[in-house]
């Protein structure tokens, strides 16, 4: 028995991914309903394109939300001063008889045999007043400041050298501790030694 069939052309719209297809006549796909289903184009879907590639490649992911955790700020030392603050001006001076109150601090920075010597310098230079401001040294154009009357024009340079040599200080001319540290550096680490103070009498009372 010989079977024969005819074919008919099914046309699709231009631009469709389908070309003209030869299908057997009478095939269910040639009905209007089937043809409509076959040629219907899907609704457009927008895909994100990554780096200019195909939209059918990987899809761009949403970035992770920013972290809400906070990192504590690093702990830093106080900034080194760049100049001399000539205050305070409204603080009552320490009474003369309280010079002895500086003995514990002097003992931290100076050798035991020099403690009384340094106290005598303090008594002569500032009467034990940490906020003492001496008269201007006219030939140098400087002023003596603080407990051990350091000259303002030399202070910052000497404070930095003392710090570098291990005599810890923060360059505050009004700090008794910084005054002691820098004074110990001058007394023990420079050729002039205790000769930096005109009030020094070599430990003699």
TORKOL-816237 format. One record per residue (C-alpha): residue number from 1; x, y, z. Coordinates in nm, 2 decimals, padded with zeros to 4 digits. Example, Ala and Ser with C-alpha at 12.3 -4.5 7.8 and 13.67 -1.06 7.14 Angstrom:
// residues 2
 num     px     py     pz
   1  01.23 -00.45  00.78
   2  01.37 -00.11  00.71
//
This chain:
// residues 205
 num     px     py     pz
   1  00.00  00.00  00.00
   2  00.13  00.34 -00.10
   3  00.08  00.64  00.13
   4  00.09  00.99 -00.02
   5  00.07  01.33  00.14
   6  00.10  01.68  00.05
   7  00.27  01.97  00.23
   8  00.18  02.33  00.29
   9  00.38  02.62  00.40
  10  00.34  02.77  00.74
  11  00.44  03.13  00.74
  12  00.58  03.31  01.06
  13  00.64  03.67  01.12
  14  00.97  03.83  01.02
  15  01.23  03.83  01.29
  16  01.09  03.52  01.45
  17  01.35  03.26  01.55
  18  01.15  03.02  01.32
  19  01.20  03.00  00.95
  20  00.95  02.87  00.70
  21  00.87  02.51  00.80
  22  00.74  02.24  00.58
  23  00.49  02.03  00.78
  24  00.26  01.75  00.65
  25 -00.09  01.86  00.54
  26 -00.35  01.79  00.80
  27 -00.10  01.79  01.08
  28 -00.25  01.93  01.40
  29  00.01  02.20  01.39
  30 -00.15  02.36  01.08
  31 -00.46  02.45  01.27
  32 -00.52  02.82  01.35
  33 -00.50  02.75  01.72
  34 -00.17  02.56  01.70
  35 -00.02  02.81  01.46
  36 -00.10  03.09  01.69
  37  00.05  02.91  01.98
  38  00.37  02.82  01.79
  39  00.43  03.18  01.66
  40  00.34  03.37  01.97
  41  00.65  03.55  02.11
  42  00.71  03.53  02.48
  43  00.68  03.85  02.69
  44  01.02  04.03  02.71
  45  01.24  03.96  03.01
  46  01.51  04.21  03.11
  47  01.83  04.05  03.23
  48  02.12  04.24  03.37
  49  02.43  04.22  03.15
  50  02.76  04.18  03.32
  51  03.07  04.34  03.15
  52  02.90  04.36  02.81
  53  02.85  03.98  02.79
  54  02.54  03.79  02.68
  55  02.22  03.85  02.88
  56  02.21  03.47  02.90
  57  02.53  03.46  03.10
  58  02.56  03.53  03.47
  59  02.33  03.79  03.62
  60  02.46  04.08  03.82
  61  02.41  04.02  04.19
  62  02.29  04.29  04.42
  63  02.58  04.43  04.64
  64  02.60  04.32  05.00
  65  02.44  04.58  05.23
  66  02.70  04.80  05.41
  67  02.83  04.67  05.74
  68  02.68  04.83  06.04
  69  02.97  04.73  06.27
  70  03.19  05.01  06.38
  71  03.57  04.99  06.42
  72  03.70  05.18  06.72
  73  03.93  05.46  06.64
  74  04.30  05.38  06.70
  75  04.44  05.50  07.03
  76  04.69  05.78  06.97
  77  04.92  05.97  07.20
  78  04.86  06.34  07.25
  79  04.99  06.55  06.97
  80  05.33  06.71  07.02
  81  05.29  07.08  07.08
  82  05.41  07.32  06.81
  83  05.45  07.62  07.04
  84  05.44  07.75  07.40
  85  05.11  07.83  07.57
  86  05.19  08.12  07.81
  87  04.89  08.06  08.03
  88  04.77  08.00  08.29
  89  04.75  08.34  08.44
  90  04.47  08.31  08.70
  91  04.60  08.03  08.92
  92  04.71  08.09  09.27
  93  05.09  08.02  09.32
  94  05.20  07.74  09.55
  95  05.31  07.87  09.88
  96  05.69  07.89  09.93
  97  05.69  07.63  10.21
  98  05.54  07.37  09.99
  99  05.86  07.31  09.78
 100  05.91  06.99  09.98
 101  05.59  06.86  09.83
 102  05.79  06.80  09.50
 103  06.03  06.55  09.66
 104  05.85  06.23  09.55
 105  05.84  06.35  09.19
 106  06.20  06.46  09.20
 107  06.30  06.12  09.34
 108  06.14  05.95  09.04
 109  06.37  06.13  08.79
 110  06.69  06.21  08.98
 111  06.95  06.00  09.16
 112  06.91  05.99  09.54
 113  07.22  06.19  09.60
 114  07.08  06.47  09.38
 115  06.73  06.50  09.52
 116  06.81  06.77  09.77
 117  07.01  06.95  09.51
 118  06.72  06.96  09.27
 119  06.48  07.08  09.54
 120  06.72  07.37  09.62
 121  06.71  07.46  09.25
 122  06.33  07.46  09.25
 123  06.32  07.67  09.56
 124  06.55  07.93  09.40
 125  06.41  07.92  09.05
 126  06.03  07.92  09.11
 127  05.96  07.89  09.49
 128  05.79  07.56  09.40
 129  05.53  07.73  09.17
 130  05.47  07.51  08.86
 131  05.31  07.81  08.69
 132  05.60  08.05  08.75
 133  05.69  08.30  08.47
 134  06.04  08.45  08.51
 135  06.16  08.78  08.38
 136  06.26  08.80  08.01
 137  06.62  08.71  07.94
 138  06.68  09.01  07.73
 139  07.00  08.91  07.56
 140  06.84  08.59  07.44
 141  06.49  08.73  07.38
 142  06.34  08.44  07.59
 143  06.14  08.38  07.90
 144  06.19  08.12  08.18
 145  05.88  07.92  08.25
 146  05.76  07.65  08.49
 147  05.88  07.47  08.80
 148  06.25  07.46  08.69
 149  06.23  07.77  08.47
 150  06.31  07.63  08.13
 151  06.37  07.89  07.86
 152  06.08  07.89  07.61
 153  06.31  07.92  07.31
 154  06.49  07.60  07.39
 155  06.21  07.40  07.55
 156  06.05  07.22  07.26
 157  06.39  07.11  07.11
 158  06.51  06.99  07.44
 159  06.19  06.81  07.52
 160  06.21  06.62  07.19
 161  06.57  06.52  07.25
 162  06.48  06.41  07.60
 163  06.19  06.20  07.47
 164  06.42  06.04  07.21
 165  06.67  05.96  07.49
 166  06.41  05.78  07.69
 167  06.30  06.06  07.92
 168  05.93  06.03  07.85
 169  05.75  06.36  07.82
 170  05.48  06.53  07.60
 171  05.64  06.86  07.56
 172  05.41  07.05  07.80
 173  05.62  07.32  07.96
 174  05.36  07.36  08.24
 175  05.36  06.99  08.34
 176  05.58  06.93  08.65
 177  05.64  06.58  08.52
 178  05.76  06.70  08.18
 179  05.97  06.96  08.35
 180  06.14  06.69  08.56
 181  06.19  06.46  08.27
 182  06.36  06.72  08.05
 183  06.56  06.85  08.35
 184  06.69  06.50  08.43
 185  06.79  06.47  08.06
 186  06.98  06.80  08.08
 187  07.15  06.71  08.41
 188  07.26  06.36  08.31
 189  07.29  06.36  07.93
 190  07.44  06.69  07.83
 191  07.79  06.83  07.90
 192  07.66  07.13  08.09
 193  07.48  06.91  08.34
 194  07.34  07.10  08.64
 195  07.51  07.41  08.51
 196  07.19  07.47  08.31
 197  07.06  07.64  08.62
 198  07.22  07.95  08.76
 199  07.05  07.86  09.09
 200  07.26  07.54  09.12
 201  07.53  07.56  09.39
 202  07.65  07.20  09.36
 203  07.43  07.07  09.63
 204  07.54  07.32  09.89
 205  07.26  07.45  10.11
//
